[in-house]
Amino acid sequence: MKLSEMKALESADIQKEVVARKKELMELRFQNVIGQLANPSRVRKIRREVAQLLTVASQQK
């Protein structure tokens, strides 16, 4: 998701996206532990998106 798309979201939608990204991040971490992680760079991308979403949410307040 691009930053411009994040800024266009409502506060409730941002929170839903954060929850969804954190769930995906948890699943990726589990895959990494058991050695089935196909794309390790995806973890970094998801962490960055969570941080960006939280930043946009705090800016909207």
C-alpha positions in Angstrom: 0.0 0.0 0.0 1.3 3.4 -1.0 1.6 6.2 1.5 -0.9 8.3 -0.5 -3.4 5.5 -0.2 -2.8 5.3 3.6 -3.4 9.0 4.0 -6.8 8.7 2.2 -8.1 6.1 4.7 -10.4 6.9 7.6 -9.2 6.3 11.1 -11.2 3.1 11.6 -9.9 1.7 8.3 -6.3 2.5 9.3 -6.8 0.5 12.6 -8.2 -2.4 10.6 -5.2 -2.3 8.3 -2.8 -2.2 11.2 -4.5 -5.3 12.8 -4.4 -7.2 9.5 -0.7 -6.3 8.9 0.3 -7.4 12.4 -1.5 -10.7 11.9 0.3 -11.2 8.6 3.6 -10.3 10.3 3.0 -12.9 13.0 2.3 -15.6 10.4 5.5 -14.6 8.6 7.5 -14.9 11.8 6.0 -18.4 12.4 7.0 -19.4 8.9 10.5 -18.1 9.5 10.9 -20.2 12.7 9.9 -23.4 11.0 11.9 -22.6 7.9 9.2 -22.2 5.4 9.5 -18.4 4.7 9.7 -18.0 1.0 10.3 -14.2 0.8 12.2 -12.9 3.9 12.1 -9.3 2.6 8.3 -9.4 3.0 8.8 -9.2 6.8 10.6 -5.9 6.5 8.0 -4.5 4.1 5.1 -5.4 6.5 6.9 -3.9 9.5 7.4 -0.7 7.5 3.8 -0.5 6.4 2.6 -0.9 10.1 4.9 1.9 11.1 3.6 4.1 8.3 0.0 3.4 9.1 0.6 4.2 12.8 2.3 7.5 11.8 -0.5 8.5 9.5 -3.0 7.7 12.3 -1.2 9.9 14.8 -0.9 12.7 12.2 -4.7 12.6 11.6 -5.4 13.2 15.3 
